[in-house]
Amino acid sequence: MEEREERFEHMLELVRSTLESGDPARLRGALSEMRGADAADVLAALPEEQHLPLLRAMDRELASDALAMLDEGIARQILSRLGADEIADLLDPLPSDDQTDLINLIPPEHVPAVLRRISREDYEDVAELLKFDEETAGGIMAREILTVRRGLTIQDVIDTIRKEFKDVDHIQSVYVIDANETLLGTIPLVHLLVEDPGRRVEEVMDADPLTVKVDTDQEEVAAVFSRYDLYSLPVVDESGRLAGRITVDDIIDVIEEEANEDITMMAGTGDEEFWERSPLRLSRARLPWLLTGLFGGITSALVMNHFKASIESVLALAFFVPVITAMGGNVGIQSSAIVVRELATGGISIVQTGSKLLRELKVALINGAVIASVLLGIVWLWRGDPKLGLLLGTCMFAIILWATVLGALIPMLLKRVNIDPALATGPFITTFNDILGIVFYLGIATLFLDWIGRGP
Amino acid sequence: MEEREERFEHMLELVRSTLESGDPARLRGALSEMRGADAADVLAALPEEQHLPLLRAMDRELASDALAMLDEGIARQILSRLGADEIADLLDPLPSDDQTDLINLIPPEHVPAVLRRISREDYEDVAELLKFDEETAGGIMAREILTVRRGLTIQDVIDTIRKEFKDVDHIQSVYVIDANETLLGTIPLVHLLVEDPGRRVEEVMDADPLTVKVDTDQEEVAAVFSRYDLYSLPVVDESGRLAGRITVDDIIDVIEEEANEDITMMAGTGDEEFWERSPLRLSRARLPWLLTGLFGGITSALVMNHFKASIESVLALAFFVPVITAMGGNVGIQSSAIVVRELATGGISIVQTGSKLLRELKVALINGAVIASVLLGIVWLWRGDPKLGLLLGTCMFAIILWATVLGALIPMLLKRVNIDPALATGPFITTFNDILGIVFYLGIATLFLDWIGRGP
C-alpha cells in the first residue's frame, strides 16, 4: 500500500499548492496526469470550499469520472451547490448507470431542471433506470448496449461499431435480438476479431447465454458473475426482452458493499457508515445496537439479582459469569459468521444444510469438551475442590453446544424467510445468548447449591 | 437465490440418477449443458466414491474447468487419486494460473511426474509461476499474454490473433514490448476493432498503463482493480519486464477471500474455514481463540476475587459486570470493524488518520453520554438511589470513550507495522477490553465504596 499512498500524497500536495498559489496552468498540469479515482480522492481530502474550484479546473471527462467515483456524501454535497446546466454538462460523458446514480443524489427539487438539460437519448435511459430499486439488477445495469438483428454478418457488426461506437470501453458483448427485442444470444466483442467476417451472427453467438432479470437482487447478480467468471451479463425484463447490461467493474463494488454490510451487521453499526462523516448520523446508526446491548446487560443484572441468595452463599458464582457469557458469544459468532459468508458467497446450497449443522455440532462437541475440561481443571486447582469446577464445566459444555448450533441454524432460517442472514451475527443474538447463558448457569448452580456449598 | 438453487437441485438429481442407472448416454446428455462451476458443485455434493466416475464421464474441457473451480479440499482429494497422465491431460486446457494452483494441490511426490507430462510451453510457464508466493500478484497472474513489438500495425496484430489465438476469452489486452521485454504500453483488445488498421501499435497504445509488480500483495492488486475499474492488469518484474497478466475474474475471488479473512478474524475462527470439512481441523482453527477468551474470563474471575471485599459489601456491583464488559466489547468492535474495512477497501489514506480518530471520538462522546445517562436512570429507578447509578454511568462513559478510540487506533497502528489490521477486531482485543473494563469499574467502585454504601 505504501507506494500508492506516497504517490497519492505527492499528487495531493501538488494540487493543494497550485490551488493556493492560484496558478491555473500549473494546476491543469497537475490534473492532466490524474485518473478519475485519484481526482475523487483528492477532492475528498480537500476542504469543502476548494471542491468547486478544483472540479471546475478539471477537464470535463475527468470531472465527470471523479464525480461518479466520489463517496455519496461528498458527491451529494457538491451536486447541491452546482447549477442545473453544470450538472447536465458533467453527466453527459457518463454511462447511463452512473448518470442515474448521480441524479439520485441531486436535491429532488432540482432534478426536473437537470433532466430537461440532458440529451433526449440520455433522458430516456435515465427515466427507464430510475424505475428500479437501487439494489437490483435494474438498479445497477446500464442501457448502453450494442444490439444487432439476426441475419447480419460479422463484418456488418464491425462496420456498425466503427461507425457508431467511438467509445467501446464500456461494451463487452454484442447482443443478438429479434423484432420484439427478445434476447437470442450474445457474442463477446473480442470474438469479432477471430471469427470469419462472412459468418452470420446467429451462427457464432452463444445461443444459451446467462441472463438475470431486472428485479434480481444485486447480491445474486454478483454471485452469478463470481460463479461463472463473467465480464458482463445481459439483463432481461419479465418477457425476456433485453433491458440493459451489467459490467464486472460495477460488480466489484457490489461485492465490497455486501461484504461491508455483513461486517457492519456483525459489528452492530447499521448500514451506511462508509461514506458518512457526520458524527451525529454515525451515532444514530450505532446507538440502537448499543441500547440493545445495554438492555441485555440490565436484564443480566436482574437475572443475577433474582439469584441473589445463591450468589450470597457462594460468592464465587458471580466471578464466573463473565467467562460464561464471553464463551457463549464467541462460539455463536464463530459458527454464524462462517455460515453467513457461505450463504453470501453462494458456497452453500440448501441440500447441504444438514451436513453443515452436523459439522458445526461435531466442532462444538470437541471444543466444548476441551474448554470445559480446562475450565474444570483451573477452577479445581484454584479452589482446591472439584465441585464448582464440575458445575462450571458442565454448564460451559452445554452453552457451547447450543450457542454453536443456534449460531449456524439461525442464519439459515433467516435466509429461508428472506431476511438478511447477517443479522444473526449481530448484537441481538449475542445479547440473547448472554442472558440465556446466565439464567442456565445460575439456575443449575442454585439446584446444586447445597452440594457445592458442602465443599471445603 | 431460489431459482438458481432449484435449477441446481434438478441438475444434481439428474446426474445422481443417471450415475446410478449406469446409462452413459443419458449421463453425457445431462453433463452436456453444464458449465464448469455447476459441474464443480455437483461433484462437491456427491459422495467421494462417485467423484472419479463422474469426472471421467465429462468431456475434457468441462472436467478441467470443474477441477479448477472446486474447493481446494475436494480438488486435493481428487488429485491424490488420479494418475500423472490423467492429471496432465486435465491440466492441458487450463490457463497457466489455474494449472499452477492445481499443481500446488498435488501430493509433492507426484509433481515431477505430472510436470514431465505437460507441454514444454506449459511447463515453462508453470515453473515460472511456482516461484511466487500464492498471495502476491506473481502468485495469481497467468502467463498467457499477447505481446507485440513496436512498429507493427493494427492489421498485423489482428492477423497474429487470427493465426495464433483461437481462444481469446482469457485475453483482454495487447501488450507492446521492446527487445528487452520491457512493457511500453497496452491496447485493450476491443480497440483493435475501431482503430484504423494501418496505424502502428505505438500510436494507439496507452503509453502510461497501470501495472503492479510481481511481489505486490494480492489485496493491493485488488484495490487497484477496484479503484480504476479495470478488466485486466499487466504484472512486471523489478526491472519493468512484462511477467504476466491478471484478469478481473481472479480478482473477484481475491476480494471475496480478503473479506472472508476479515470476517473470520473478527469472529475468531482462524483462516481456512471455507472449504474445510474436517471437524478436527475446524476445531483446531477455532480453539486458540476460545482459549484466549477462556483465560480472559478466568482473569476476570481473579480480578473480581481481588475485589471480593467490595462485592461482599455491595453485592449489586457484581450484577453490572456483564453490562460493563458487553458495552466495551460492542463499541470496540463497532469502531474497529469500520476502520478495518476502510483500510481493506482502500478508502482511507494515512492523511486521514487524524480525522477518522476525531470522528470516532465525537461518536463515542455522543453514544457514551446517551448510554451512560440511560444506565444511570435505570439503576437509579431500580435502587431508588442515584449513587450506584452515578458510579456506573461515569465508568460506562469512560469505557465507551477508550474502547472506541482504541478500536479505531489499533487497526491503523497494525497497518503501519504491516500486521493484518483485522486482528484488532478479534477476540484478543475484546478480551483485553473486558479485563481492563472490570479492573477500572471495580477499582473506582472500591474507592467510592463508603460513599455508595452509605446510601439507602
Chai-1 contact restraints between the chains, C-beta under 6 A:
chainA,res_idxA,chainB,res_idxB,connection_type,confidence,min_distance_angstrom,max_distance_angstrom,comment,restraint_id
A,M1,B,E220,contact,1.0,0.0,6.0,A-B,restraint_1
A,E5,B,S349,contact,1.0,0.0,6.0,A-B,restraint_2
A,E5,B,I350,contact,1.0,0.0,6.0,A-B,restraint_3
A,F8,B,S349,contact,1.0,0.0,6.0,A-B,restraint_4
A,A37,B,R227,contact,1.0,0.0,6.0,A-B,restraint_5
A,A37,B,Y228,contact,1.0,0.0,6.0,A-B,restraint_6
A,I161,B,L193,contact,1.0,0.0,6.0,A-B,restraint_7
A,R162,B,V194,contact,1.0,0.0,6.0,A-B,restraint_8
A,V168,B,V190,contact,1.0,0.0,6.0,A-B,restraint_9
A,V168,B,V194,contact,1.0,0.0,6.0,A-B,restraint_10
A,L189,B,V190,contact,1.0,0.0,6.0,A-B,restraint_11
A,V190,B,V168,contact,1.0,0.0,6.0,A-B,restraint_12
A,V190,B,L189,contact,1.0,0.0,6.0,A-B,restraint_13
A,L193,B,I161,contact,1.0,0.0,6.0,A-B,restraint_14
A,V194,B,R162,contact,1.0,0.0,6.0,A-B,restraint_15
A,V194,B,V168,contact,1.0,0.0,6.0,A-B,restraint_16
A,E220,B,M1,contact,1.0,0.0,6.0,A-B,restraint_17
A,S226,B,I252,contact,1.0,0.0,6.0,A-B,restraint_18
A,R227,B,A37,contact,1.0,0.0,6.0,A-B,restraint_19
A,Y228,B,A37,contact,1.0,0.0,6.0,A-B,restraint_20
A,D229,B,D249,contact,1.0,0.0,6.0,A-B,restraint_21
A,V248,B,V248,contact,1.0,0.0,6.0,A-B,restraint_22
A,D249,B,D229,contact,1.0,0.0,6.0,A-B,restraint_23
A,I252,B,S226,contact,1.0,0.0,6.0,A-B,restraint_24
A,I255,B,I255,contact,1.0,0.0,6.0,A-B,restraint_25
A,E256,B,T345,contact,1.0,0.0,6.0,A-B,restraint_26
A,A259,B,A259,contact,1.0,0.0,6.0,A-B,restraint_27
A,N260,B,R341,contact,1.0,0.0,6.0,A-B,restraint_28
A,I263,B,A337,contact,1.0,0.0,6.0,A-B,restraint_29
A,I263,B,R341,contact,1.0,0.0,6.0,A-B,restraint_30
A,A267,B,I333,contact,1.0,0.0,6.0,A-B,restraint_31
A,A267,B,Q334,contact,1.0,0.0,6.0,A-B,restraint_32
A,A267,B,A337,contact,1.0,0.0,6.0,A-B,restraint_33
A,T269,B,Q334,contact,1.0,0.0,6.0,A-B,restraint_34
A,E273,B,I338,contact,1.0,0.0,6.0,A-B,restraint_35
A,P279,B,R359,contact,1.0,0.0,6.0,A-B,restraint_36
A,P279,B,K362,contact,1.0,0.0,6.0,A-B,restraint_37
A,P279,B,V363,contact,1.0,0.0,6.0,A-B,restraint_38
A,L282,B,V363,contact,1.0,0.0,6.0,A-B,restraint_39
A,S283,B,V363,contact,1.0,0.0,6.0,A-B,restraint_40
A,S283,B,I366,contact,1.0,0.0,6.0,A-B,restraint_41
A,S283,B,N367,contact,1.0,0.0,6.0,A-B,restraint_42
A,R286,B,Q334,contact,1.0,0.0,6.0,A-B,restraint_43
A,L287,B,N367,contact,1.0,0.0,6.0,A-B,restraint_44
A,L290,B,N330,contact,1.0,0.0,6.0,A-B,restraint_45
A,L290,B,N367,contact,1.0,0.0,6.0,A-B,restraint_46
A,L290,B,I371,contact,1.0,0.0,6.0,A-B,restraint_47
A,G293,B,A326,contact,1.0,0.0,6.0,A-B,restraint_48
A,G293,B,M327,contact,1.0,0.0,6.0,A-B,restraint_49
A,G293,B,N330,contact,1.0,0.0,6.0,A-B,restraint_50
A,L294,B,I371,contact,1.0,0.0,6.0,A-B,restraint_51
A,G297,B,P322,contact,1.0,0.0,6.0,A-B,restraint_52
A,G297,B,V323,contact,1.0,0.0,6.0,A-B,restraint_53
A,G297,B,A326,contact,1.0,0.0,6.0,A-B,restraint_54
A,I298,B,I378,contact,1.0,0.0,6.0,A-B,restraint_55
A,S300,B,P322,contact,1.0,0.0,6.0,A-B,restraint_56
A,A301,B,F319,contact,1.0,0.0,6.0,A-B,restraint_57
A,A301,B,F320,contact,1.0,0.0,6.0,A-B,restraint_58
A,M304,B,F319,contact,1.0,0.0,6.0,A-B,restraint_59
A,N305,B,F319,contact,1.0,0.0,6.0,A-B,restraint_60
A,A318,B,A318,contact,1.0,0.0,6.0,A-B,restraint_61
A,F319,B,A301,contact,1.0,0.0,6.0,A-B,restraint_62
A,F319,B,M304,contact,1.0,0.0,6.0,A-B,restraint_63
A,F319,B,N305,contact,1.0,0.0,6.0,A-B,restraint_64
A,F320,B,A301,contact,1.0,0.0,6.0,A-B,restraint_65
A,P322,B,G297,contact,1.0,0.0,6.0,A-B,restraint_66
A,P322,B,S300,contact,1.0,0.0,6.0,A-B,restraint_67
A,P322,B,V321,contact,1.0,0.0,6.0,A-B,restraint_68
A,P322,B,T325,contact,1.0,0.0,6.0,A-B,restraint_69
A,V323,B,G297,contact,1.0,0.0,6.0,A-B,restraint_70
A,T325,B,P322,contact,1.0,0.0,6.0,A-B,restraint_71
A,A326,B,G293,contact,1.0,0.0,6.0,A-B,restraint_72
A,A326,B,G297,contact,1.0,0.0,6.0,A-B,restraint_73
A,M327,B,G293,contact,1.0,0.0,6.0,A-B,restraint_74
A,N330,B,L290,contact,1.0,0.0,6.0,A-B,restraint_75
A,N330,B,G293,contact,1.0,0.0,6.0,A-B,restraint_76
A,I333,B,A267,contact,1.0,0.0,6.0,A-B,restraint_77
A,Q334,B,A267,contact,1.0,0.0,6.0,A-B,restraint_78
A,Q334,B,T269,contact,1.0,0.0,6.0,A-B,restraint_79
A,Q334,B,R286,contact,1.0,0.0,6.0,A-B,restraint_80
A,A337,B,I263,contact,1.0,0.0,6.0,A-B,restraint_81
A,A337,B,A267,contact,1.0,0.0,6.0,A-B,restraint_82
A,I338,B,E273,contact,1.0,0.0,6.0,A-B,restraint_83
A,R341,B,N260,contact,1.0,0.0,6.0,A-B,restraint_84
A,R341,B,I263,contact,1.0,0.0,6.0,A-B,restraint_85
A,T345,B,E256,contact,1.0,0.0,6.0,A-B,restraint_86
A,S349,B,E5,contact,1.0,0.0,6.0,A-B,restraint_87
A,I350,B,E5,contact,1.0,0.0,6.0,A-B,restraint_88
A,R359,B,P279,contact,1.0,0.0,6.0,A-B,restraint_89
A,K362,B,P279,contact,1.0,0.0,6.0,A-B,restraint_90
A,V363,B,P279,contact,1.0,0.0,6.0,A-B,restraint_91
A,V363,B,L282,contact,1.0,0.0,6.0,A-B,restraint_92
A,V363,B,S283,contact,1.0,0.0,6.0,A-B,restraint_93
A,I366,B,S283,contact,1.0,0.0,6.0,A-B,restraint_94
A,N367,B,S283,contact,1.0,0.0,6.0,A-B,restraint_95
A,N367,B,L287,contact,1.0,0.0,6.0,A-B,restraint_96
A,N367,B,L290,contact,1.0,0.0,6.0,A-B,restraint_97
A,I371,B,L290,contact,1.0,0.0,6.0,A-B,restraint_98
A,I371,B,L294,contact,1.0,0.0,6.0,A-B,restraint_99
A,I378,B,I298,contact,1.0,0.0,6.0,A-B,restraint_100
